[in-house]
Amino acid sequence: MSNKTAHTLNDLIAIARDGKDFYEEAAQKVDDAELKTLFARIATTKSQIVSELSAAVQAAGGKPEDSGTFVGSMQQMYGKVRATLGDKEYGYVAELEESEDRLLEAFDEASRDADTPPAARDVVVRLLPEVRACHDVMRTRKLAMKNAH
C-alpha cells in the first residue's frame, strides 16, 4: 500500500520539479520585471509542493523522487529554442503554461483514480487548489499576451 502511495506521489514530485526548474530558469532569462517576479514566485510555490509531496512519500516509508522527467527536460529545451527564435517572454509563458497543464492533469488524474491510496489522495486533494491557481495564472497570462499581439 505505501509503495503505491510513494509511486503516485513521486510521479507528481517529478512533474512539479520540472516546473520549478523551468520557472527558475525562465526567471533568469526574461527581461520583463513583472514576469521575472511572477516566475520566481511560482517557482517557490512549486518548491513548496515538492516539499509537501516529499514529506508524504517519506511518511509512507518511501524515498522521494529527486529528479524531474524526460518530458519536462524536452519541454524546457523546446521552450529555450522557442524563446530564442521568437518573442522570448511569450515563448516562456506558453511553454510554462503547458508545463502547468501537465501538472494539473496529473494531479486531477491522481485525485480521481480509484487506485490512488487514501494517504496519497489526501495530499493531492489538499495541494490541488494551489496547483490549479498556478495553472490559471499562466493560462490567463498566455491568453492576454496572445491577444495583445
Long-range contacts (C-beta under 8 A, 24 or more apart in sequence): 1-117, 2-60, 2-61, 2-62, 2-117, 2-119, 3-62, 4-115, 4-116, 4-117, 4-120, 5-56, 5-57, 5-60, 5-62, 5-117, 5-119, 5-120, 6-57, 6-60, 6-61, 6-62, 6-63, 7-62, 8-110, 8-113, 8-116, 8-117, 8-120, 8-124, 9-53, 9-56, 9-57, 9-60, 9-62, 9-64, 9-120, 9-123, 9-124, 10-53, 10-57, 10-62, 10-64, 10-65, 11-65, 11-106, 11-110, 12-53, 12-103, 12-106, 12-107, 12-110, 12-124, 13-50, 13-53, 13-54, 13-57, 13-64, 13-65, 14-65, 14-67, 14-68, 14-69, 14-72, 15-68, 15-69, 15-72, 15-102, 15-103, 15-106, 16-46, 16-49, 16-50, 16-53, 16-103, 17-46, 17-50, 17-65, 17-67, 17-68, 17-72, 18-68, 18-69, 18-71, 18-72, 18-73, 18-75, 18-76, 18-99, 18-102, 19-43, 19-46, 19-72, 19-96, 19-99, 19-100, 19-103, 19-134, 20-46, 20-47, 20-50, 21-68, 21-72, 21-76, 22-72, 22-75, 22-76, 22-79, 22-95, 22-96, 22-99, 23-96, 25-76, 25-80, 26-79, 26-92, 26-96, 29-80, 29-83, 29-88, 29-92, 30-88, 30-89, 30-92, 31-88, 31-89, 32-89, 35-89, 35-92, 35-93, 38-137, 38-141, 39-92, 39-96, 42-96, 42-134, 42-137, 42-138, 45-130, 45-134, 46-134, 48-130, 49-127, 49-130, 49-131, 52-123, 52-126, 52-127, 53-123, 53-127, 56-119, 56-120, 56-123, 59-119, 60-117, 60-119, 60-120, 71-102, 72-99, 72-102, 75-99, 75-102, 87-149, 89-145, 90-142, 90-145, 90-146, 90-149, 93-138, 93-141, 93-142, 93-145, 94-142, 96-138, 97-135, 97-138, 97-139, 97-141, 97-142, 100-131, 100-134, 100-135, 100-138, 100-139, 101-135, 103-131, 103-134, 103-135, 104-131, 104-132, 104-135, 107-131
